[in-house]
């Protein structure tokens, strides 16, 4: 007699569908997990690349100071990239050794657990195998420590072929400063020697006509010091000067009114030029303007004039006072003229 099997077949079919769906769900979860792992791996790679680039860039900036050619910059960058890649490779190798060591230790821990659980003793062969594994662990530990020490000691050295003269150098700078100070002191000593040298100044007290006198001064003396000494010489011969002070006198050299604060040294070292002759020569030639109709003066110096300021104010519209003007160190006189 035939039996009804519909309920059993339906139940089997339903069970088959449930298993199929469960399998699909597991596959879907595995796919999601794989995608997530790939994304994490990609993110880690990007981070490593970014860190690698930043490290190379920082090292390149610190090792290139001053002006560097494009070829030198490229060579330096390539060398740093290679060195950085070597460091990363060493780190990866160190990580791999660490992982192997961890695996071996884990394996050893599992065997130790089995030994505790089992009351059976290990055979001689198993003990030898364990000994070999312990030796292998020791070898890996030693290699890992050696790698870590090598990584710590590794540093970038200086390339002896690269020109580093443009880089800061404390010893070189100290030597340059010392030489600079020696030259400065030597120059100052030479200038002081020049300033202390005596010079004979021929001048003419001018009150409409010339009254020539001479006085010895030092090249470092100022015009005020010179006028004070000239006043002492002139007072006994000219009554109008007996009550006059230095501030009431003017010194005229080559048609220029010389300020009191300037020194003879100032004009000598700069080879200063005036309107009608050099300001740095104090030897005397006759003024041809008073002797003839010459229009161009030779390259000769004339006796400077000492004048009362009051006389100048009254006669500045009359020759020769009409030619006088204040001395301006910025103004250049290319040619000497007398009119």
C-alpha positions in Angstrom: 0.0 0.0 0.0 1.4 3.4 -1.0 2.1 6.0 1.7 1.7 9.8 1.5 5.1 11.5 1.7 4.2 15.1 0.8 4.9 16.5 4.3 8.3 14.9 4.5 9.4 16.1 1.0 8.2 19.6 1.7 10.2 19.6 5.0 13.3 18.4 3.2 12.9 21.1 0.5 12.5 23.8 3.1 15.6 22.6 4.9 17.6 22.7 1.7 16.4 26.2 1.0 17.4 27.3 4.5 20.9 25.8 4.1 21.3 27.5 0.7 20.3 30.9 2.1 22.6 30.4 5.1 25.5 29.6 2.7 24.7 32.7 0.6 24.6 34.8 3.8 28.0 33.5 4.8 29.4 34.2 1.4 28.0 37.7 1.5 29.6 38.3 4.9 32.9 36.9 3.7 32.8 39.2 0.7 32.0 42.2 2.9 34.9 41.3 5.2 37.3 40.9 2.3 36.3 44.3 0.8 36.8 46.0 4.3 40.2 44.4 4.6 41.2 45.6 1.1 40.1 49.1 2.0 42.1 49.0 5.3 45.1 47.7 3.4 44.8 50.4 0.8 44.5 53.1 3.5 47.6 51.7 5.2 49.5 51.8 2.0 48.5 55.4 1.4 49.6 56.3 4.9 52.9 54.6 4.5 53.5 56.3 1.2 52.6 59.7 2.7 54.9 59.1 5.7 57.6 58.0 3.3 57.2 61.1 1.1 57.1 63.4 4.2 60.2 61.9 5.7 62.2 62.2 2.4 61.0 65.8 2.0 62.0 66.7 5.5 65.4 65.1 5.1 65.9 66.9 1.7 65.1 70.3 3.3 67.5 69.7 6.2 70.4 68.6 4.0 70.1 71.3 1.3 70.9 74.7 2.7 71.7 77.7 0.5 71.9 77.8 -3.3 71.9 74.3 -4.9 71.8 73.4 -8.6 68.9 71.4 -10.0 71.2 68.4 -10.8 72.5 68.4 -7.2 69.0 68.7 -5.9 67.8 65.7 -8.0 70.8 63.6 -7.1 70.3 64.4 -3.4 66.6 63.5 -3.7 67.3 60.2 -5.4 69.9 59.3 -2.8 67.4 60.1 0.0 64.6 58.1 -1.6 66.9 55.0 -2.0 68.1 55.4 1.6 64.5 55.7 2.8 63.4 52.7 0.8 66.2 50.7 2.4 65.1 51.7 5.8 61.5 50.7 5.1 62.7 47.3 3.7 64.7 46.7 6.9 61.7 47.6 9.0 59.5 45.2 7.0 62.1 42.4 7.3 62.2 43.1 11.1 58.5 42.8 11.3 58.5 39.5 9.4 61.1 38.2 11.8 59.0 39.4 14.7 56.0 37.6 13.3 57.9 34.3 12.8 59.2 34.6 16.3 55.7 35.1 17.7 54.4 32.1 15.7 57.2 29.9 17.1 56.5 31.1 20.6 52.8 30.4 20.1 53.5 27.0 18.9 55.7 26.4 21.9 53.0 27.6 24.3 50.5 25.2 22.6 52.9 22.3 23.1 53.4 23.3 26.7 49.7 23.3 27.2 49.4 19.9 25.7 52.2 18.6 27.9 50.3 19.8 31.0 47.0 18.3 29.8 48.4 15.0 28.8 49.9 12.7 31.4 52.0 11.0 28.8 55.7 11.8 28.6 57.2 12.9 25.4 59.5 10.6 23.5 63.2 11.4 23.0 62.4 12.3 19.4 59.8 14.9 20.5 62.3 16.4 23.0 64.9 16.7 20.2 62.3 18.4 18.0 61.4 20.8 20.8 65.1 21.5 21.3 65.5 22.3 17.7 62.6 24.6 17.8 64.0 26.4 20.8 67.3 26.8 19.0 65.4 28.2 16.0 63.6 30.7 18.3 67.0 31.7 19.8 68.4 32.2 16.3 65.4 34.4 15.3 65.7 36.4 18.6 69.4 37.0 18.0 68.8 38.1 14.4 66.0 40.4 15.4 68.1 42.1 18.1 71.0 42.5 15.6 68.6 44.1 13.1 67.2 46.5 15.7 70.7 47.6 16.8 71.7 48.1 13.2 68.6 50.2 12.6 69.4 52.4 15.6 73.1 52.9 14.6 72.3 53.7 11.0 72.6 57.4 10.2 73.0 59.4 7.1 76.7 60.4 6.7 78.2 63.4 4.9 79.1 63.0 1.3 82.8 64.1 1.1 82.4 65.0 -2.7 79.7 67.6 -2.0 80.8 71.3 -1.7 79.7 72.5 1.7 81.5 75.8 1.8 78.2 77.6 1.7 76.9 75.9 4.8 77.3 77.5 8.3 80.6 76.6 9.9 81.3 77.9 13.4 85.1 77.4 13.2 85.3 79.1 9.8 83.1 82.0 10.9 85.2 82.5 14.0 88.4 82.6 11.9 86.8 85.1 9.5 85.7 87.3 12.4 89.1 87.2 13.9 90.8 88.2 10.6 88.2 90.9 10.1 88.9 92.3 13.5 92.7 92.2 12.9 92.2 94.1 9.7 89.9 96.6 11.3 92.4 97.3 14.1 95.3 97.6 11.6 93.3 100.0 9.5 92.3 102.2 12.5 95.9 102.3 13.7 97.0 103.4 10.2 94.4 106.1 10.2 95.3 107.4 13.6 98.9 107.6 12.5 97.9 109.7 9.5 95.8 112.0 11.7 98.7 112.6 14.0 101.0 113.7 11.2 101.8 117.4 11.1 100.9 119.6 8.1 101.8 123.3 7.4 98.7 125.3 6.6 99.2 128.6 4.6 96.1 130.8 5.0 95.3 134.4 4.3 93.2 136.7 6.5 90.9 138.5 4.1 89.4 141.9 4.7 89.4 143.0 1.1 93.1 142.2 0.7 95.1 139.2 1.7 97.4 139.0 4.8 99.2 135.7 4.6 100.2 133.6 7.6 101.3 130.0 8.2 100.5 127.6 11.1 101.4 124.0 11.8 98.5 121.7 12.5 97.8 118.0 12.7 95.8 116.3 9.9 93.2 115.2 12.4 92.5 118.7 13.7 89.2 120.3 12.8 88.6 123.6 11.1 87.4 125.0 14.5 90.7 124.1 16.1 92.6 125.6 13.1 90.6 128.9 13.3 91.2 129.1 17.1 95.0 128.9 16.5 94.8 131.3 13.5 92.9 133.8 15.7 95.6 133.8 18.3 98.2 134.6 15.6 96.1 137.4 14.0 94.8 139.2 17.1 98.0 141.1 17.7 98.0 142.6 14.2 94.3 143.2 13.6 92.3 145.2 16.2 88.9 144.0 14.9 89.8 140.4 15.8 90.7 141.1 19.4 87.2 140.7 20.7 86.1 138.2 18.0 85.5 134.5 18.8 86.0 131.4 16.6 82.3 131.2 15.9 82.5 134.6 14.1 85.2 133.4 11.7 84.7 131.5 8.4 87.3 129.4 6.5 87.1 129.6 2.7 88.9 127.0 0.7 88.7 126.9 -3.2 85.6 129.1 -3.1 83.8 126.8 -0.7 82.7 127.7 2.9 84.1 124.9 5.0 82.0 123.9 8.1 83.9 124.1 11.4 83.4 120.4 12.3 85.3 119.0 9.3 88.9 118.0 9.7 91.9 118.3 7.3 91.9 114.4 7.4 88.4 114.3 5.9 89.5 116.1 2.8 92.9 114.4 2.4 91.6 110.8 2.5 88.7 111.5 0.2 90.7 113.6 -2.3 87.9 116.2 -2.1 87.6 118.7 -4.9 86.5 122.4 -4.7 85.4 124.9 -7.4 88.8 126.3 -8.2 91.2 123.6 -6.9 91.7 120.5 -4.7 90.7 120.7 -1.1 93.3 118.2 0.0 96.4 120.2 -0.9 97.6 123.0 1.3 100.7 124.1 -0.6 100.3 127.6 -2.0 100.1 129.1 -5.5 99.3 132.7 -6.4 95.7 133.3 -7.3 95.8 134.2 -11.0 92.4 135.8 -10.8 94.0 138.7 -9.0 96.9 138.9 -11.5 95.4 138.3 -15.0 92.3 137.5 -17.0 92.7 133.7 -17.0 89.3 131.9 -17.0 90.5 128.3 -16.2 92.6 127.5 -13.2 95.3 124.8 -13.2 95.1 121.8 -10.9 96.8 123.8 -8.1 95.8 124.7 -4.5 95.4 128.2 -3.2 95.7 129.6 0.3 92.5 129.3 2.2 90.9 132.5 3.4 90.0 133.3 7.0 87.2 135.9 7.0 85.0 137.6 9.6 81.4 136.6 9.1 80.3 140.2 9.4 82.6 141.2 6.5 81.2 138.4 4.3 77.6 139.5 4.9 78.5 143.0 3.8 80.5 142.0 0.7 79.0 138.7 -0.5 77.7 140.4 -3.6 81.2 141.5 -4.6 83.9 139.3 -6.1 85.5 137.1 -4.8 82.9 136.6 -2.1 80.1 136.4 -4.7 81.6 133.0 -5.8 81.7 131.5 -2.4 79.1 128.8 -1.4 78.6 126.3 1.4 80.6 123.1 1.0 78.4 120.1 0.0 80.2 116.7 0.1 77.6 115.3 -2.3 78.3 117.9 -5.0 81.1 116.9 -7.4 83.3 119.4 -9.2 84.7 117.8 -12.4 86.5 120.9 -13.6 88.2 123.7 -11.8 87.1 127.2 -12.8 87.7 130.6 -11.4 84.7 132.5 -12.8 
